[in-house]
Amino acid sequence: MHFLLTTFLFTLVQGIQFSFIPSPVIVIHQVAVYYCSVNHTGVSVQWIVNNTASTDLSITEKGIVTHGAAEMDSNLSIPGVPEFNNTIIFCIASGTVNEGSFFDTRNGTLLIQGLLSNVGDLVCTTINVCCFVCSWTIPYSLPEVPILGFNVNITSEKITLMHTNSTELSYCPSDFGIYNISVAGLNDGGEGLTDSTQITLPLVLLSNVQVNIEKDNINQWILHITIQLIIQSTHQW
């Protein structure tokens, strides 16, 4: 859980301190926790979740839990599932103080970062007859939630799994053939959606090797080697 944007809010009215600590941005499968409290026995707090009391069955059956309902000190736990993204949370403090009424509210919006979407612009190109390089752009993520890197899966007859924090990866396989490459971003929720592409490394053969040896005019030997390369591939690039 990331606490970079956690804010502590309080008001002081009629000598009552009303405190509200909203949840920071969370990642899917984590739990958001909101805190609310007052410092007077005549005042208590309650929670409203998307215009419904947090103790209502329609809320509690979804896994939202209120600790300390209608008490001076309370917290609200919300599971990090996509359904609750952009949920509006109200904490309401109300009661009687010195024969007068007290009422105040604070609110926050829960943001949940899901698994990352596909990387963008995945392209692989050969950098010589034996190697290739792949590059891509990062998927969107909420600013408070870091991307932890990328899983790169390279498949031919065997699977090579790599992890990189960069958006570029070079690879030199030991053999020619067709290579399937897939890339997925990672965050605290796990591996995101996968984007894939394919590249072919052709077979390179030596053909028509010619070797000539001769002496120059100062009696030194000169070696001339001529090699013709043949690239064979039965696949379309």
N, C-alpha and C positions, 0 to 999 in steps of 0.2 A: 504494500500500500504506500502511496506517495503523499507526503504531508507538506509539499511545497506551498500549497495555496490555502492551508488551514487558517481560518480567521476566528478570533475570539471577539465576540460582540457582547456588550452589556449596556444596560441603561440603569440609571439611578433616578427613580421617581418616587416621591413620598417616602424616601428613605429605603426603598426596596431595590435591591440589586438583582437585575434579571440578566442571566448569562446564557449565551447560545453559542455552541461550537458546531459549525456545520461539518459534514464529511468532506474530505478531499475527493478528487477524482479517483475512481477505483478501476481496476481491470476486471473483466468478466471472471466470475467464480469467487472473487473476493467478497468481503462483507463491508458495507458502509455503516458507520455508527455516528449518530448525531447525539449531542449532549445539550441538556437544558436544565437550568436550576434557578431558584429564587432563595432569598435569605430571610423569609418571613413566614411564620407558621400559618398565617391567615391566607396565604397565597399558594396555589398549586399550579402545576403545568400539565398540559395535555398536548397530544400530537394530532395533526391533521395531514393525511397523505392523499394528495390529489382530491381535495375537498371531501374526504371521508375520514371519520375518526379512526385512529390507528387501532383501537380495540374492537372495531366492527369485524364481524366474521368474514366479510368479503376481503378484508385486509389481512387478518391473521392467518387465514387458510392459504395465503400465498407465501407464508414464511416470514412475514414482517413481525418483529417481536418488540413489544414495549416493556421496558423495565422501569417500575416506579410510576405507573399510571396514576394521575391525579395526586401526585406527591410533590414535595418541594424540589426534589432532585430526580431527574429521569433521563433515560437514554433510549434511543430508537435504533434497532438493527434492521438493515435491509439487505437481502441477498443480492449479489451482483449478477443478475440475469438481465438479458436484453429488454425484457418487458418493463423494467424499472428505470431504464435510461430516460433522462429528462423528467423524472418524477419531482413534483414540487412538494416540499416538506414545510409545514408550518408548526412552530412551537407557540402555544398560547399560554400566557400566564394570567390568571384571574383570581380574584378573591376579595376579601374585606380587610381593610387596614384603617384602624382608628375610626370606625363607624362610617368609613367611606369605601367606595369600590375602587379596585385596581384592575386594570386590563392593559395588556401590551402583547405584541406579537413580533416574532422574527421568522424569517423563512430562508430557504436555500433550495437550489435545484441540483439533484443528483445527476452526475455525469458518469457513464460507464463506458470504458473503452473495450470493445469486443476484440476478437481475434482479427489480425491484420488482413486486409484485402490483398488481392494479387499485386505483386510488384509490377511496375510499368516498363514498357519498352525493352523487354528482354531480347537481346540480340547476341548471337555468337558468330564469330568470324575466325577464319584460319589466319595465323600469323606466320606460319611457314608450313611445310608439308607434314610436319610432325606435331604441331601444337595448335591450340585455339584459345581465344579469349572471349569471355562472356561479360556483358555489362547489363545493368538494369537501373531503374529509378525506384526510390523508396515509396512504399504505400503511405497513405495518410494515417496519421496517428494524432490523438489529442496531445497538445504541447506538453502536458504534465506527465505523459506516459512514454518512457523511452522505448525505442526499438533496440532489442538486444542482439541483433545480428541477423544473419540469413543462413538457412540450410540449403546447400546445393547438392543435388542428387544427380550423379553422372552414371548412365547405364549403357552398357553394351552387352557383352556376355556376362559381365560381372557388374556389381554395383559399387560405386565409390561415393561415400557420403562425406561432405566437407562442411565446415562452418567458417564463415568469414564475417567480419564487421564492416567490410568494404562493399561497394556496389559494383565491384569488378573482380573477376577471377580468371587466372590463366591456368591451363591444364595441358600437360603433354603425356598422352597415353602411350602405352608400350606397344600398341598395335594399330593398324588401320581399321576402318570400318565405320559403321553408323553409330553415332552417340546421341542418346536422348538426355537432355539437360532439363531439370526442373529446379525452380528456386522458390523458397517460401520465407517470409519474414517471421521473426520471433518477438514476442513480448512476454510479460509475466503470465499471461493467460495460456501460452503455448504457441504452437506453430500455426501460422495463418494459411490462407488459401495459396495454392500452388499455381505458378505459371510455367509453361513448358515450351521447349523448342527442340530442334534436331539439327545436327551437322554431320557431314561425312568427311572423314580423313581418307584420301585415296591411297591405294597401294603404289609405292614408288619402286621401279625396277631399274637396274643398271643394264644398259644395252650398248653394244658396239664400243667397247673400251679399246682404245688404240694407244700404244706406247712407242715413242720414237726417241732414240738416243743418238746424239751427234756431238762432234767437237767443234768448238768455235775457232776463230783465227788465232787465239792465244793458247790453244791446246787444252781448253777446259771442256769438261763434259756438260752437255745440256740435255735435260730430260723433258720431253714433251708428252703430256698425258691428255687425251681427249676422251671424255665420258659423255655418253648420251643417256639422258634420263627419260624414262617412259612412265607416265602416271596413268594407272588403270583404275577406273571406277565404273561400276555398273549402275550407279545411283545418280539421280538428279540432285544438283546443288539447290 
